[in-house]
Amino acid sequence: MGLEIIGAESLGVRSLCCRVTLPNRRIVIDPGVALGYVRYGLRPHPVQIAVGRQVRDRILAALEDATDVVFSHFHADHVPLMDANPYQLSVCSLPHSFRGLRAWSKSGYDLTGVMRRRFHDVLDLLGSNMKVAEGRTVDGLSFSQSVPHGAPDGNMGTVMMTRVEMGGEVFVHASDIQLLDASTIDLLIDWRPDIVLAAGPPLYLDRLSNALRDTAWRNAVRLAQHVDVVILDHHLMRSQKGESWLDALSETVGRQVYCAADYMRHPRRLLEAERKQWYKKMPVPDGWNEDYAQGKVDLDSYFDQYLSLWKAR
């Protein structure tokens, strides 16, 4: 099994997109990207925008030769959008081949408002190729029933987990579970995965209670004790607190628990968490983001400066 993590917070963007390559299938899960429209009162820095564009291009390249696509849910960092802002993946950018993919999706039955509209936008593109997959097993792919997006009593809706089997190896994509629901972790462990890619807890949110932080820690330890390779990212890596938490988890369980960058052998790039620092290191002229949205700016110079600073660390 070949697993490539294309987008995640430790890779510089909001995403949990990956590609699983099997002998006769290429499965792209959650093809979406976002940058955090405002953080610390600041719009995305040009460095993060440049990295985001690279991630977007890699997602589009993966979709070019994909056979299957999976949608765990319909938040803006997990799905192409009809009304994408300049930092997201637009439906208009999708390759023509996208319409012919076999698509497996969380249902639209418990969605309302914007999420339900996004479900139907994708359905309009894919037509009969898009199958509601919750609870199904088809040709080595298994999909969970809806599980909580975070805490079981939260108001963020639900997501669908995906299990991919090849021979004796099993990969599970557990988008946005945040390790906050014990029954979701039970299901994940019961699937007997060798590799798990999951969203960790959103430690950057002050509203996350101490009780939920403790729950996430216990569930993370339990997961790492049952699964050989655990990759935790997404909400977790939106702050340096998450980076420290992940390193402490590795020390506690006695072996490495990865973020996406670690697993892909890339440097950790927590560009959203570092946004204030990047504005100090590389000041941005007033109105720059508006000019970017209108295609009036060049990202290359910022990215070149970023690479120079990164190499100097």
Beta strands, then each sheet from edge to edge (+ up, - down):
strand 1: 2-7
strand 2: 17-21
strand 3: 26-29
strand 4: 68-71
strand 5: 102-105
strand 6: 130-132
strand 7: 137-138
strand 8: 141-143
strand 9: 147-148
strand 10: 158-159
strand 11: 162-166
strand 12: 169-174
strand 13: 195-199
strand 14: 229-233
sheet 1: 1+ 2- 3+ 4+ 5+ 6+
sheet 2: 7+ 8- 11+ 12- 13- 14-
sheet 3: 9+ 10-
end
